[in-house]
Amino acid sequence: MKTVKILGSGCANCRKLEAVAREAASIAGIEAEFVKVTDMKAIMAYDLMSTPGLVIDEKLVSSGRIPTQAEIRQWMAA
């Protein structure tokens, strides 16, 4: 099972990123646990420059934008 973390304050972009990531996992048939990280100290531990951030299995794969479903599926498959 993949662990997917959405890093951010809970803004509209953070919610959109979570929705896209959940859909990508569902389409790819990948089982994933989704975790929202809103604590700024925890977010900064990932060396994130801007939110929203996407972390898959403790690896920061995206920050400051909402990646496409195809990109997220590719990251999850790796």
TIMIDREN-530683 format. One record per residue (C-alpha): residue number from 1; x, y, z. Coordinates in nm, 4 decimals, always signed. Example, Ala and Ser with C-alpha at 12.3 -4.5 7.8 and 13.67 -1.06 7.14 Angstrom:
<atom 1, <+1.2300, -0.4500, +0.7800>>,
<atom 2, <+1.3670, -0.1060, +0.7140>>,
# end
This chain:
<atom 1, <+0.0000, +0.0000, +0.0000>>,
<atom 2, <+0.1223, +0.3464, -0.0913>>,
<atom 3, <+0.1228, +0.6309, +0.1578>>,
<atom 4, <+0.0226, +0.9593, -0.0045>>,
<atom 5, <+0.0583, +1.2841, +0.1886>>,
<atom 6, <-0.0999, +1.6121, +0.0878>>,
<atom 7, <+0.1034, +1.8984, +0.2350>>,
<atom 8, <-0.0687, +2.2323, +0.2847>>,
<atom 9, <-0.2994, +2.4473, +0.4909>>,
<atom 10, <-0.6185, +2.2893, +0.3607>>,
<atom 11, <-0.6767, +2.5525, +0.0927>>,
<atom 12, <-0.8751, +2.4954, -0.2281>>,
<atom 13, <-0.5605, +2.3834, -0.4160>>,
<atom 14, <-0.4788, +2.1320, -0.1417>>,
<atom 15, <-0.8289, +1.9848, -0.1645>>,
<atom 16, <-0.8058, +1.9747, -0.5460>>,
<atom 17, <-0.4688, +1.7958, -0.5278>>,
<atom 18, <-0.6137, +1.5377, -0.2903>>,
<atom 19, <-0.9103, +1.4773, -0.5223>>,
<atom 20, <-0.6836, +1.4334, -0.8275>>,
<atom 21, <-0.4498, +1.2003, -0.6351>>,
<atom 22, <-0.7386, +0.9872, -0.5045>>,
<atom 23, <-0.8827, +0.9594, -0.8544>>,
<atom 24, <-0.5421, +0.8681, -1.0005>>,
<atom 25, <-0.4968, +0.5901, -0.7437>>,
<atom 26, <-0.8477, +0.4619, -0.8067>>,
<atom 27, <-0.8053, +0.4546, -1.1856>>,
<atom 28, <-0.4674, +0.2807, -1.1552>>,
<atom 29, <-0.6060, +0.0292, -0.9066>>,
<atom 30, <-0.3416, +0.1255, -0.6522>>,
<atom 31, <-0.4294, +0.0908, -0.2862>>,
<atom 32, <-0.3240, +0.4044, -0.1027>>,
<atom 33, <-0.3605, +0.5658, +0.2363>>,
<atom 34, <-0.4135, +0.9416, +0.2144>>,
<atom 35, <-0.2855, +1.1696, +0.4899>>,
<atom 36, <-0.3378, +1.5448, +0.5144>>,
<atom 37, <-0.0429, +1.7284, +0.6692>>,
<atom 38, <-0.1316, +2.0811, +0.7819>>,
<atom 39, <+0.1285, +2.1354, +1.0552>>,
<atom 40, <+0.3836, +2.3838, +0.9222>>,
<atom 41, <+0.6786, +2.2254, +1.1052>>,
<atom 42, <+0.5915, +1.8866, +0.9544>>,
<atom 43, <+0.5512, +2.0432, +0.6091>>,
<atom 44, <+0.8871, +2.2223, +0.6301>>,
<atom 45, <+1.0567, +1.8913, +0.7171>>,
<atom 46, <+1.0031, +1.7976, +0.3505>>,
<atom 47, <+1.1983, +2.1027, +0.2274>>,
<atom 48, <+0.8862, +2.2298, +0.0533>>,
<atom 49, <+0.9080, +2.5742, -0.1078>>,
<atom 50, <+0.5379, +2.6225, -0.1798>>,
<atom 51, <+0.2133, +2.4386, -0.1235>>,
<atom 52, <+0.0360, +2.2265, -0.2134>>,
<atom 53, <+0.2887, +1.9469, -0.1862>>,
<atom 54, <+0.2551, +1.5813, -0.2746>>,
<atom 55, <+0.4580, +1.3132, -0.0976>>,
<atom 56, <+0.4413, +0.9484, -0.2051>>,
<atom 57, <+0.6074, +0.6958, +0.0259>>,
<atom 58, <+0.8036, +0.9739, +0.2001>>,
<atom 59, <+0.9391, +1.1176, -0.1267>>,
<atom 60, <+0.8397, +1.4736, -0.2235>>,
<atom 61, <+0.7297, +1.4453, -0.5866>>,
<atom 62, <+0.5509, +1.7768, -0.6441>>,
<atom 63, <+0.5229, +2.1219, -0.4877>>,
<atom 64, <+0.3502, +2.4459, -0.5716>>,
<atom 65, <+0.1217, +2.2994, -0.8381>>,
<atom 66, <-0.1446, +2.0411, -0.9072>>,
<atom 67, <+0.0066, +1.7648, -1.1215>>,
<atom 68, <-0.1993, +1.5724, -1.3752>>,
<atom 69, <-0.3532, +1.2348, -1.2974>>,
<atom 70, <-0.1114, +1.0750, -1.5431>>,
<atom 71, <+0.1884, +1.2202, -1.3564>>,
<atom 72, <+0.0536, +1.1007, -1.0222>>,
<atom 73, <-0.0184, +0.7507, -1.1555>>,
<atom 74, <+0.3389, +0.7323, -1.2881>>,
<atom 75, <+0.4820, +0.8369, -0.9484>>,
<atom 76, <+0.2625, +0.5864, -0.7669>>,
<atom 77, <+0.3652, +0.3031, -0.9975>>,
<atom 78, <+0.7368, +0.3664, -0.9375>>,
# end
